[in-house]
Each structure stands twice: as structure tokens, then as C-alpha cells.
């Protein structure tokens, strides 16, 4: 049976109508499903955490490759479908919870203690309404994971994986770049889902850096400087950082930028992550 027929069959059998407010767009393109799983490079000593398994289309492909899979799904209706569909598998755990409330550090620690799992990978076709909070959670909680392979809205994907200093870059670009090496895998048209989302999608792979490219002790301050720089995109960096109280006042801001050899008219989007590191070093207590 094709993925499309299988999806239609399951939806009919369980009387499922996709819930828009939960971002339910089910993937029905076999090529894309295979490509996601291949690009995640899953092997038998991996634990895969899948966020939002829905009806289980992606889960089915992951199950064949991973040592263990833990799914986190908010919609109770999906839970009983997944339990029915995969009752034969003893390497699948399903958690009925809001992904933003899950303690992944504890889950990973518990699984690693058991000794069968070497690496942890996150794989997901994410619900688009909470893409950014999910990614920020996965990165900021400093999980012991190797990679994140996700399908998200193309526009957001392009911002996340831009190189700092590119025209597509925003504050979040620097956060992703700080934690990960990123790669575009493929664009996915809306026809690959039912129901069709209004946007084009993109699969990206984020490989968590073992060594950071800048040395930062106070990450909160570092990211606050970057965020403040981008809050008023059209303003100069000097004005943004002064208005947002990163610089004590304009004169001390000018002094710092002059000492670093930066043009006083420079904007946040012109700075590399190392440039922001230089500003951080001048500001940190
Ligand atoms: N993985 C399936 C697929 O590819 O066909 C479904 C992907 S669908 C884009 C997103 C899934 O995330 C839905 O099943 C939805 O119920 C689930 N979801 C939405 N919000 C969630 C949350 N806060 N926590 C966990 N799962 C959530």
C-alpha cells in the first residue's frame, strides 16, 4: 500500500480529521520519508527521539533503522493509533505530552545508563506553529544529542541555516550556528502532505558541534547582545545596543566600536559570530 493510501485508510478507520491548531499535516511522500531517515544516518545503537509522530508515517521508517525510538505526541487520538499500529515493536516508547514540557535530559540520561544506546538523534516533521520554541529548547537545554533532522517551513529553515552575516540571517541564525553545523537536505512541496500546508517546507540537518567556535562563559549575555542588535534591524548596531541598554550610553558604545575597529554605521546583520564575541568581551563584567 502506498503511504497516501495507508494514511487515508488510517484516517478513515479512526475517524481522524487533521487538527489545524496542532499543526497536523501528514507526510504522504515516500521519497521524502526515506530521505529524512537516510539523512539522519540512523543506526542500531541510536536512540531516536521523534517529536510529533502523528499517524506514524515517519515512525515506521525510523523503527526499521534505530535501536530504540521514543515518540512525543500531544494528541491523545494519535497515541491509540500508534499503539495499535506498532504493538509488535518492543523498542518503541510513546509519551503523550507537550514536547515543550518534556525533560529530555532525564530521558537521555536514563536511556544511556541502560548501556545499549550510544548516540541520540532527534528526527521530526515538526508542528510549524511551535518550530522556534522547540528548536530553542533542544539547543539551549544542551542535550547530549548528536544531531537534529527536521522538516520545517522553508522560510524559517533558510533563516536557521544561514551563515551569520548573510542577508537571510537573524538573531536565531547565530544561536543555531553557535551550537550546530547545519545543512539543507531538500525542499518539500506542499503536495507532499495531507492536508496541504500553505507554505513550502524544507528538511534540514543540524549536527551538534563538539567544540564551540567562540569562547563564551555567559551565554545569556552573549545572546542578549545579539538579540538586542537585531531588535531594531534598520538601526545601526550602535543605536540598537544603546537603546537596549547593552552599551551604557552612546559615547561608551562609540568607544567600544572604535577600539574594535568597527564602522560606527555598521548594522547587526553585517557582523560575524566572532565580531559579536569581540563586543561581548568588551562588555562582560
Ligand atoms: N510525523 C507525522 C508526519 O510526518 O506525518 C505528523 C507531523 S505533523 C506536521 C506534527 C505533529 O506534531 C502532529 O501529530 C501533532 O499532533 C503533533 N504536535 C503538535 N503540537 C505538539 C506538541 N506541543 N507536543 C508534541 N506533539 C505535538
py3Dmol code that shows the C-alpha trace and the ligand (Angstrom):
import py3Dmol

protein = """\
ATOM      1  CA  UNK A   1       0.000   0.000   0.000  1.00  0.00           C
ATOM      2  CA  UNK A   2       1.351   3.498  -0.782  1.00  0.00           C
ATOM      3  CA  UNK A   3       1.883   5.954   2.095  1.00  0.00           C
ATOM      4  CA  UNK A   4      -1.000   8.016   0.724  1.00  0.00           C
ATOM      5  CA  UNK A   5      -3.403   5.040   0.726  1.00  0.00           C
ATOM      6  CA  UNK A   6      -2.180   3.939   4.147  1.00  0.00           C
ATOM      7  CA  UNK A   7      -2.698   7.447   5.580  1.00  0.00           C
ATOM      8  CA  UNK A   8      -6.197   7.721   4.088  1.00  0.00           C
ATOM      9  CA  UNK A   9      -7.042   4.222   5.383  1.00  0.00           C
ATOM     10  CA  UNK A  10      -5.903   5.032   8.948  1.00  0.00           C
ATOM     11  CA  UNK A  11      -7.702   8.383   8.957  1.00  0.00           C
ATOM     12  CA  UNK A  12     -10.935   6.724   7.820  1.00  0.00           C
ATOM     13  CA  UNK A  13     -10.623   3.784  10.213  1.00  0.00           C
ATOM     14  CA  UNK A  14     -10.126   6.022  13.277  1.00  0.00           C
ATOM     15  CA  UNK A  15     -12.321   8.897  12.080  1.00  0.00           C
ATOM     16  CA  UNK A  16      -9.400  11.361  12.080  1.00  0.00           C
ATOM     17  CA  UNK A  17      -9.667  14.907  10.752  1.00  0.00           C
ATOM     18  CA  UNK A  18      -6.354  16.739  10.778  1.00  0.00           C
ATOM     19  CA  UNK A  19      -6.275  19.232  13.637  1.00  0.00           C
ATOM     20  CA  UNK A  20      -5.003  22.519  12.175  1.00  0.00           C
ATOM     21  CA  UNK A  21      -4.321  24.098  15.548  1.00  0.00           C
ATOM     22  CA  UNK A  22      -1.898  21.238  16.329  1.00  0.00           C
ATOM     23  CA  UNK A  23      -0.098  21.742  13.014  1.00  0.00           C
ATOM     24  CA  UNK A  24      -1.208  18.359  11.686  1.00  0.00           C
ATOM     25  CA  UNK A  25      -0.015  17.976   8.105  1.00  0.00           C
ATOM     26  CA  UNK A  26       0.695  14.323   7.471  1.00  0.00           C
ATOM     27  CA  UNK A  27       3.567  13.429   5.175  1.00  0.00           C
ATOM     28  CA  UNK A  28       2.494  11.165   2.312  1.00  0.00           C
ATOM     29  CA  UNK A  29       5.568  11.261   0.065  1.00  0.00           C
ATOM     30  CA  UNK A  30       7.612   8.073   0.374  1.00  0.00           C
ATOM     31  CA  UNK A  31      10.709   9.620  -1.240  1.00  0.00           C
ATOM     32  CA  UNK A  32      10.738  12.395   1.332  1.00  0.00           C
ATOM     33  CA  UNK A  33      10.229   9.984   4.240  1.00  0.00           C
ATOM     34  CA  UNK A  34      13.175   7.893   3.025  1.00  0.00           C
ATOM     35  CA  UNK A  35      15.335  10.954   2.507  1.00  0.00           C
ATOM     36  CA  UNK A  36      14.662  12.238   6.044  1.00  0.00           C
ATOM     37  CA  UNK A  37      15.613   8.901   7.571  1.00  0.00           C
ATOM     38  CA  UNK A  38      18.679   8.468   5.320  1.00  0.00           C
ATOM     39  CA  UNK A  39      19.977  11.945   6.039  1.00  0.00           C
ATOM     40  CA  UNK A  40      19.647  11.336   9.790  1.00  0.00           C
ATOM     41  CA  UNK A  41      22.108   8.416   9.360  1.00  0.00           C
ATOM     42  CA  UNK A  42      20.337   6.273  11.939  1.00  0.00           C
ATOM     43  CA  UNK A  43      21.928   3.038  13.128  1.00  0.00           C
ATOM     44  CA  UNK A  44      21.149   0.233  15.552  1.00  0.00           C
ATOM     45  CA  UNK A  45      22.889   1.736  18.561  1.00  0.00           C
ATOM     46  CA  UNK A  46      20.988   5.012  18.181  1.00  0.00           C
ATOM     47  CA  UNK A  47      18.106   6.251  20.250  1.00  0.00           C
ATOM     48  CA  UNK A  48      15.868   8.364  18.036  1.00  0.00           C
ATOM     49  CA  UNK A  49      13.523  10.851  19.637  1.00  0.00           C
ATOM     50  CA  UNK A  50      10.682  11.681  17.270  1.00  0.00           C
ATOM     51  CA  UNK A  51       8.625  14.776  18.007  1.00  0.00           C
ATOM     52  CA  UNK A  52       5.026  14.714  16.766  1.00  0.00           C
ATOM     53  CA  UNK A  53       4.765  11.238  15.214  1.00  0.00           C
ATOM     54  CA  UNK A  54       1.107  11.811  14.272  1.00  0.00           C
ATOM     55  CA  UNK A  55      -0.205   8.727  12.450  1.00  0.00           C
ATOM     56  CA  UNK A  56       3.271   7.186  12.423  1.00  0.00           C
ATOM     57  CA  UNK A  57       4.372   7.501   8.767  1.00  0.00           C
ATOM     58  CA  UNK A  58       7.879   8.639   9.673  1.00  0.00           C
ATOM     59  CA  UNK A  59       7.941   6.419  12.784  1.00  0.00           C
ATOM     60  CA  UNK A  60       7.542   3.339  10.573  1.00  0.00           C
ATOM     61  CA  UNK A  61      10.711   4.155   8.630  1.00  0.00           C
ATOM     62  CA  UNK A  62      12.696   5.064  11.760  1.00  0.00           C
ATOM     63  CA  UNK A  63      11.684   1.829  13.502  1.00  0.00           C
ATOM     64  CA  UNK A  64      13.472  -0.260  10.886  1.00  0.00           C
ATOM     65  CA  UNK A  65      16.771   1.526  11.461  1.00  0.00           C
ATOM     66  CA  UNK A  66      17.022   2.644  15.105  1.00  0.00           C
ATOM     67  CA  UNK A  67      17.895   0.659  18.214  1.00  0.00           C
ATOM     68  CA  UNK A  68      15.182   2.449  20.124  1.00  0.00           C
ATOM     69  CA  UNK A  69      12.661   5.200  19.423  1.00  0.00           C
ATOM     70  CA  UNK A  70      10.855   7.480  21.837  1.00  0.00           C
ATOM     71  CA  UNK A  71       7.944   9.449  20.386  1.00  0.00           C
ATOM     72  CA  UNK A  72       6.439  12.535  21.971  1.00  0.00           C
ATOM     73  CA  UNK A  73       2.918  13.326  20.770  1.00  0.00           C
ATOM     74  CA  UNK A  74       0.425  15.755  22.276  1.00  0.00           C
ATOM     75  CA  UNK A  75      -2.735  14.495  20.569  1.00  0.00           C
ATOM     76  CA  UNK A  76      -4.284  11.620  22.539  1.00  0.00           C
ATOM     77  CA  UNK A  77      -6.088  10.348  19.421  1.00  0.00           C
ATOM     78  CA  UNK A  78      -2.732   9.712  17.761  1.00  0.00           C
ATOM     79  CA  UNK A  79      -1.492   7.758  20.762  1.00  0.00           C
ATOM     80  CA  UNK A  80      -4.025   4.947  20.403  1.00  0.00           C
ATOM     81  CA  UNK A  81      -3.381   4.767  16.649  1.00  0.00           C
ATOM     82  CA  UNK A  82       0.376   4.498  17.224  1.00  0.00           C
ATOM     83  CA  UNK A  83      -0.115   1.854  19.927  1.00  0.00           C
ATOM     84  CA  UNK A  84      -2.336  -0.228  17.610  1.00  0.00           C
ATOM     85  CA  UNK A  85      -0.117   0.240  14.611  1.00  0.00           C
ATOM     86  CA  UNK A  86       3.173  -0.641  16.254  1.00  0.00           C
ATOM     87  CA  UNK A  87       2.103  -3.065  19.019  1.00  0.00           C
ATOM     88  CA  UNK A  88       4.630  -5.661  17.803  1.00  0.00           C
ATOM     89  CA  UNK A  89       7.637  -3.442  18.427  1.00  0.00           C
ATOM     90  CA  UNK A  90       9.296  -3.552  21.836  1.00  0.00           C
ATOM     91  CA  UNK A  91      11.805  -0.797  21.011  1.00  0.00           C
ATOM     92  CA  UNK A  92       9.180   1.972  20.845  1.00  0.00           C
ATOM     93  CA  UNK A  93       8.060   4.204  23.740  1.00  0.00           C
ATOM     94  CA  UNK A  94       5.271   6.694  23.240  1.00  0.00           C
ATOM     95  CA  UNK A  95       4.935   9.706  25.513  1.00  0.00           C
ATOM     96  CA  UNK A  96       1.637  11.609  25.457  1.00  0.00           C
ATOM     97  CA  UNK A  97       2.903  15.077  26.391  1.00  0.00           C
ATOM     98  CA  UNK A  98       3.562  18.579  25.130  1.00  0.00           C
ATOM     99  CA  UNK A  99       7.107  18.426  23.750  1.00  0.00           C
ATOM    100  CA  UNK A 100       7.911  21.749  25.428  1.00  0.00           C
ATOM    101  CA  UNK A 101       7.285  20.171  28.844  1.00  0.00           C
ATOM    102  CA  UNK A 102       9.351  17.020  28.372  1.00  0.00           C
ATOM    103  CA  UNK A 103      12.557  16.589  30.384  1.00  0.00           C
ATOM    104  CA  UNK A 104      14.753  15.275  27.573  1.00  0.00           C
ATOM    105  CA  UNK A 105      17.928  15.425  29.661  1.00  0.00           C
ATOM    106  CA  UNK A 106      16.458  12.911  32.100  1.00  0.00           C
ATOM    107  CA  UNK A 107      15.153  10.634  29.330  1.00  0.00           C
ATOM    108  CA  UNK A 108      18.526  10.594  27.574  1.00  0.00           C
ATOM    109  CA  UNK A 109      20.460  10.016  30.786  1.00  0.00           C
ATOM    110  CA  UNK A 110      18.165   7.103  31.747  1.00  0.00           C
ATOM    111  CA  UNK A 111      18.483   5.522  28.305  1.00  0.00           C
ATOM    112  CA  UNK A 112      22.264   5.907  28.168  1.00  0.00           C
ATOM    113  CA  UNK A 113      22.596   4.354  31.638  1.00  0.00           C
ATOM    114  CA  UNK A 114      20.955   1.184  30.336  1.00  0.00           C
ATOM    115  CA  UNK A 115      24.041   0.797  28.139  1.00  0.00           C
ATOM    116  CA  UNK A 116      22.569  -0.207  24.766  1.00  0.00           C
ATOM    117  CA  UNK A 117      22.396   3.266  23.282  1.00  0.00           C
ATOM    118  CA  UNK A 118      25.469   5.151  22.041  1.00  0.00           C
ATOM    119  CA  UNK A 119      24.058   8.193  20.304  1.00  0.00           C
ATOM    120  CA  UNK A 120      20.843  10.134  20.391  1.00  0.00           C
ATOM    121  CA  UNK A 121      19.290  11.745  17.325  1.00  0.00           C
ATOM    122  CA  UNK A 122      16.207  13.889  17.017  1.00  0.00           C
ATOM    123  CA  UNK A 123      14.073  13.355  13.934  1.00  0.00           C
ATOM    124  CA  UNK A 124      10.788  15.095  13.244  1.00  0.00           C
ATOM    125  CA  UNK A 125       8.304  16.624  10.903  1.00  0.00           C
ATOM    126  CA  UNK A 126       7.658  19.448  13.333  1.00  0.00           C
ATOM    127  CA  UNK A 127       4.344  21.186  14.028  1.00  0.00           C
ATOM    128  CA  UNK A 128       5.076  24.551  12.381  1.00  0.00           C
ATOM    129  CA  UNK A 129       3.242  26.695  14.945  1.00  0.00           C
ATOM    130  CA  UNK A 130       5.929  25.997  17.563  1.00  0.00           C
ATOM    131  CA  UNK A 131       9.043  25.364  15.452  1.00  0.00           C
ATOM    132  CA  UNK A 132      11.192  28.050  17.072  1.00  0.00           C
ATOM    133  CA  UNK A 133      10.411  27.231  20.742  1.00  0.00           C
ATOM    134  CA  UNK A 134      11.090  23.541  20.061  1.00  0.00           C
ATOM    135  CA  UNK A 135      14.450  24.230  18.391  1.00  0.00           C
ATOM    136  CA  UNK A 136      15.465  26.677  21.110  1.00  0.00           C
ATOM    137  CA  UNK A 137      14.578  24.095  23.762  1.00  0.00           C
ATOM    138  CA  UNK A 138      16.604  21.375  22.027  1.00  0.00           C
ATOM    139  CA  UNK A 139      19.636  23.657  21.737  1.00  0.00           C
ATOM    140  CA  UNK A 140      19.532  25.606  24.995  1.00  0.00           C
ATOM    141  CA  UNK A 141      18.992  22.564  27.202  1.00  0.00           C
ATOM    142  CA  UNK A 142      22.363  21.317  25.918  1.00  0.00           C
ATOM    143  CA  UNK A 143      21.067  17.823  25.374  1.00  0.00           C
ATOM    144  CA  UNK A 144      23.523  15.018  24.890  1.00  0.00           C
ATOM    145  CA  UNK A 145      22.456  14.528  21.262  1.00  0.00           C
ATOM    146  CA  UNK A 146      24.357  14.114  18.026  1.00  0.00           C
ATOM    147  CA  UNK A 147      22.010  15.655  15.504  1.00  0.00           C
ATOM    148  CA  UNK A 148      18.599  17.117  14.758  1.00  0.00           C
ATOM    149  CA  UNK A 149      16.965  16.302  11.421  1.00  0.00           C
ATOM    150  CA  UNK A 150      13.723  18.181  10.957  1.00  0.00           C
ATOM    151  CA  UNK A 151      11.185  19.279   8.430  1.00  0.00           C
ATOM    152  CA  UNK A 152      10.087  22.861   8.964  1.00  0.00           C
ATOM    153  CA  UNK A 153       8.715  25.779   6.980  1.00  0.00           C
ATOM    154  CA  UNK A 154      11.205  26.729   4.229  1.00  0.00           C
ATOM    155  CA  UNK A 155      11.305  30.393   5.185  1.00  0.00           C
ATOM    156  CA  UNK A 156      12.241  29.517   8.768  1.00  0.00           C
ATOM    157  CA  UNK A 157      14.717  26.855   7.618  1.00  0.00           C
ATOM    158  CA  UNK A 158      16.557  29.343   5.414  1.00  0.00           C
ATOM    159  CA  UNK A 159      16.925  31.724   8.347  1.00  0.00           C
ATOM    160  CA  UNK A 160      18.109  28.993  10.732  1.00  0.00           C
ATOM    161  CA  UNK A 161      20.804  27.636   8.448  1.00  0.00           C
ATOM    162  CA  UNK A 162      22.037  30.936   7.002  1.00  0.00           C
ATOM    163  CA  UNK A 163      25.632  31.880   7.709  1.00  0.00           C
ATOM    164  CA  UNK A 164      25.832  34.784  10.198  1.00  0.00           C
ATOM    165  CA  UNK A 165      26.394  37.903   8.124  1.00  0.00           C
ATOM    166  CA  UNK A 166      24.157  36.644   5.233  1.00  0.00           C
ATOM    167  CA  UNK A 167      21.084  38.604   4.183  1.00  0.00           C
ATOM    168  CA  UNK A 168      18.819  35.812   5.495  1.00  0.00           C
ATOM    169  CA  UNK A 169      20.381  35.891   8.951  1.00  0.00           C
ATOM    170  CA  UNK A 170      18.503  36.896  12.093  1.00  0.00           C
ATOM    171  CA  UNK A 171      19.355  36.576  15.780  1.00  0.00           C
ATOM    172  CA  UNK A 172      18.328  32.895  15.764  1.00  0.00           C
ATOM    173  CA  UNK A 173      20.846  32.189  12.972  1.00  0.00           C
ATOM    174  CA  UNK A 174      23.657  32.958  15.419  1.00  0.00           C
ATOM    175  CA  UNK A 175      22.178  30.677  18.079  1.00  0.00           C
ATOM    176  CA  UNK A 176      21.930  27.755  15.648  1.00  0.00           C
ATOM    177  CA  UNK A 177      25.429  28.490  14.288  1.00  0.00           C
ATOM    178  CA  UNK A 178      26.830  28.630  17.829  1.00  0.00           C
ATOM    179  CA  UNK A 179      25.504  25.180  18.694  1.00  0.00           C
ATOM    180  CA  UNK A 180      25.459  23.363  15.338  1.00  0.00           C
ATOM    181  CA  UNK A 181      26.789  22.851  11.849  1.00  0.00           C
ATOM    182  CA  UNK A 182      23.777  22.973   9.582  1.00  0.00           C
ATOM    183  CA  UNK A 183      22.886  21.563   6.197  1.00  0.00           C
ATOM    184  CA  UNK A 184      19.934  21.834   3.849  1.00  0.00           C
ATOM    185  CA  UNK A 185      18.693  18.403   2.805  1.00  0.00           C
ATOM    186  CA  UNK A 186      15.761  19.130   0.487  1.00  0.00           C
ATOM    187  CA  UNK A 187      12.799  21.347  -0.257  1.00  0.00           C
ATOM    188  CA  UNK A 188       9.403  19.683   0.021  1.00  0.00           C
ATOM    189  CA  UNK A 189       6.347  20.981  -1.860  1.00  0.00           C
ATOM    190  CA  UNK A 190       3.015  21.304  -0.067  1.00  0.00           C
ATOM    191  CA  UNK A 191       1.605  18.473  -2.251  1.00  0.00           C
ATOM    192  CA  UNK A 192       3.649  16.008  -0.171  1.00  0.00           C
ATOM    193  CA  UNK A 193       1.218  16.379   2.751  1.00  0.00           C
ATOM    194  CA  UNK A 194      -2.423  15.928   3.618  1.00  0.00           C
ATOM    195  CA  UNK A 195      -3.861  18.376   4.246  1.00  0.00           C
ATOM    196  CA  UNK A 196      -1.564  20.595   2.181  1.00  0.00           C
ATOM    197  CA  UNK A 197       0.106  23.358   4.239  1.00  0.00           C
ATOM    198  CA  UNK A 198       0.059  26.879   2.817  1.00  0.00           C
ATOM    199  CA  UNK A 199       3.847  27.025   2.687  1.00  0.00           C
ATOM    200  CA  UNK A 200       6.765  25.174   1.141  1.00  0.00           C
ATOM    201  CA  UNK A 201       8.707  23.014   3.577  1.00  0.00           C
ATOM    202  CA  UNK A 202      12.360  22.119   3.935  1.00  0.00           C
ATOM    203  CA  UNK A 203      14.287  19.324   5.604  1.00  0.00           C
ATOM    204  CA  UNK A 204      17.433  20.432   7.414  1.00  0.00           C
ATOM    205  CA  UNK A 205      20.087  18.636   9.403  1.00  0.00           C
ATOM    206  CA  UNK A 206      21.777  20.225  12.422  1.00  0.00           C
ATOM    207  CA  UNK A 207      24.887  18.464  13.663  1.00  0.00           C
ATOM    208  CA  UNK A 208      25.665  19.478  17.233  1.00  0.00           C
ATOM    209  CA  UNK A 209      29.174  20.942  17.490  1.00  0.00           C
ATOM    210  CA  UNK A 210      31.512  19.081  19.826  1.00  0.00           C
ATOM    211  CA  UNK A 211      33.642  22.206  20.095  1.00  0.00           C
ATOM    212  CA  UNK A 212      32.235  25.712  20.083  1.00  0.00           C
ATOM    213  CA  UNK A 213      33.646  28.226  17.604  1.00  0.00           C
ATOM    214  CA  UNK A 214      33.626  31.124  20.092  1.00  0.00           C
ATOM    215  CA  UNK A 215      34.521  31.066  23.771  1.00  0.00           C
ATOM    216  CA  UNK A 216      31.588  32.355  25.800  1.00  0.00           C
ATOM    217  CA  UNK A 217      31.105  31.950  29.540  1.00  0.00           C
ATOM    218  CA  UNK A 218      27.929  33.950  29.934  1.00  0.00           C
ATOM    219  CA  UNK A 219      25.764  32.668  27.075  1.00  0.00           C
ATOM    220  CA  UNK A 220      22.736  34.584  28.342  1.00  0.00           C
ATOM    221  CA  UNK A 221      24.592  37.882  27.957  1.00  0.00           C
ATOM    222  CA  UNK A 222      26.087  36.859  24.594  1.00  0.00           C
ATOM    223  CA  UNK A 223      22.717  36.008  23.063  1.00  0.00           C
ATOM    224  CA  UNK A 224      21.150  39.076  24.653  1.00  0.00           C
ATOM    225  CA  UNK A 225      23.720  41.262  22.844  1.00  0.00           C
ATOM    226  CA  UNK A 226      22.898  39.572  19.522  1.00  0.00           C
ATOM    227  CA  UNK A 227      19.143  39.755  20.083  1.00  0.00           C
ATOM    228  CA  UNK A 228      19.377  43.436  21.032  1.00  0.00           C
ATOM    229  CA  UNK A 229      21.409  44.120  17.904  1.00  0.00           C
ATOM    230  CA  UNK A 230      18.651  42.627  15.739  1.00  0.00           C
ATOM    231  CA  UNK A 231      15.666  44.100  17.631  1.00  0.00           C
ATOM    232  CA  UNK A 232      15.789  47.214  15.516  1.00  0.00           C
ATOM    233  CA  UNK A 233      17.122  45.850  12.251  1.00  0.00           C
ATOM    234  CA  UNK A 234      17.078  49.162  10.423  1.00  0.00           C
ATOM    235  CA  UNK A 235      19.040  50.977  13.080  1.00  0.00           C
ATOM    236  CA  UNK A 236      22.804  50.940  13.379  1.00  0.00           C
ATOM    237  CA  UNK A 237      24.312  48.487  15.830  1.00  0.00           C
ATOM    238  CA  UNK A 238      25.438  51.454  17.913  1.00  0.00           C
ATOM    239  CA  UNK A 239      21.874  52.761  18.266  1.00  0.00           C
ATOM    240  CA  UNK A 240      20.306  49.311  18.815  1.00  0.00           C
ATOM    241  CA  UNK A 241      22.776  48.347  21.523  1.00  0.00           C
ATOM    242  CA  UNK A 242      22.489  51.754  23.178  1.00  0.00           C
ATOM    243  CA  UNK A 243      18.657  51.785  23.079  1.00  0.00           C
ATOM    244  CA  UNK A 244      18.558  48.264  24.504  1.00  0.00           C
ATOM    245  CA  UNK A 245      20.981  49.117  27.346  1.00  0.00           C
ATOM    246  CA  UNK A 246      23.803  46.838  26.223  1.00  0.00           C
ATOM    247  CA  UNK A 247      26.034  49.910  25.930  1.00  0.00           C
ATOM    248  CA  UNK A 248      25.859  52.175  28.984  1.00  0.00           C
ATOM    249  CA  UNK A 249      25.391  55.167  26.713  1.00  0.00           C
ATOM    250  CA  UNK A 250      26.153  56.213  23.143  1.00  0.00           C
ATOM    251  CA  UNK A 251      29.604  57.595  23.988  1.00  0.00           C
ATOM    252  CA  UNK A 252      30.780  54.348  25.602  1.00  0.00           C
ATOM    253  CA  UNK A 253      29.279  52.402  22.689  1.00  0.00           C
ATOM    254  CA  UNK A 254      31.222  54.538  20.216  1.00  0.00           C
ATOM    255  CA  UNK A 255      34.382  53.984  22.233  1.00  0.00           C
ATOM    256  CA  UNK A 256      33.953  50.185  22.157  1.00  0.00           C
ATOM    257  CA  UNK A 257      33.206  50.081  18.423  1.00  0.00           C
ATOM    258  CA  UNK A 258      36.168  52.361  17.679  1.00  0.00           C
ATOM    259  CA  UNK A 259      38.507  50.215  19.771  1.00  0.00           C
ATOM    260  CA  UNK A 260      37.350  47.146  17.853  1.00  0.00           C
ATOM    261  CA  UNK A 261      37.844  48.916  14.513  1.00  0.00           C
ATOM    262  CA  UNK A 262      34.149  48.725  13.541  1.00  0.00           C
ATOM    263  CA  UNK A 263      32.484  51.380  11.400  1.00  0.00           C
ATOM    264  CA  UNK A 264      30.061  53.348  13.589  1.00  0.00           C
ATOM    265  CA  UNK A 265      27.329  52.831  10.967  1.00  0.00           C
ATOM    266  CA  UNK A 266      27.631  49.039  10.975  1.00  0.00           C
ATOM    267  CA  UNK A 267      24.408  47.015  11.455  1.00  0.00           C
ATOM    268  CA  UNK A 268      23.940  43.756  13.364  1.00  0.00           C
ATOM    269  CA  UNK A 269      23.418  41.813  10.134  1.00  0.00           C
ATOM    270  CA  UNK A 270      26.943  42.725   8.976  1.00  0.00           C
ATOM    271  CA  UNK A 271      28.596  41.046  11.958  1.00  0.00           C
ATOM    272  CA  UNK A 272      30.020  37.550  12.152  1.00  0.00           C
ATOM    273  CA  UNK A 273      29.692  35.474  15.312  1.00  0.00           C
ATOM    274  CA  UNK A 274      33.333  36.281  16.100  1.00  0.00           C
ATOM    275  CA  UNK A 275      32.563  40.012  15.798  1.00  0.00           C
ATOM    276  CA  UNK A 276      29.824  39.579  18.399  1.00  0.00           C
ATOM    277  CA  UNK A 277      32.319  37.669  20.560  1.00  0.00           C
ATOM    278  CA  UNK A 278      34.600  40.740  20.449  1.00  0.00           C
ATOM    279  CA  UNK A 279      31.774  43.012  21.590  1.00  0.00           C
ATOM    280  CA  UNK A 280      30.839  40.515  24.314  1.00  0.00           C
ATOM    281  CA  UNK A 281      34.437  40.514  25.576  1.00  0.00           C
ATOM    282  CA  UNK A 282      34.319  44.302  25.916  1.00  0.00           C
ATOM    283  CA  UNK A 283      31.012  44.239  27.764  1.00  0.00           C
ATOM    284  CA  UNK A 284      31.195  41.227  30.056  1.00  0.00           C
ATOM    285  CA  UNK A 285      31.684  42.160  33.704  1.00  0.00           C
TER     286      UNK A 285
END
"""
ligand_1 = """\
27
LIG
N 5.098 12.938 11.897
C 3.811 12.978 11.265
C 4.008 13.016 9.766
O 5.127 13.338 9.337
O 3.073 12.720 9.037
C 2.986 14.172 11.723
C 3.670 15.515 11.623
S 2.597 16.889 11.931
C 3.395 18.135 10.948
C 3.029 17.460 13.577
C 2.630 16.529 14.724
O 3.013 17.147 15.955
C 1.143 16.225 14.858
O 0.936 14.857 15.022
C 0.707 17.000 16.117
O -0.373 16.398 16.804
C 1.986 16.975 16.936
N 2.081 18.067 17.908
C 1.580 19.319 17.820
N 1.913 20.053 18.892
C 2.647 19.258 19.691
C 3.280 19.445 20.956
N 3.221 20.618 21.599
N 3.933 18.403 21.504
C 4.018 17.204 20.859
N 3.447 16.982 19.656
C 2.769 17.977 19.080
"""
view = py3Dmol.view(width=600, height=400)
view.addModel(protein, "pdb")
view.setStyle({"model": 0}, {"cartoon": {"style": "trace"}})
view.addModel(ligand_1, "xyz")
view.setStyle({"model": 1}, {"stick": {}})
view.zoomTo()
view.show()
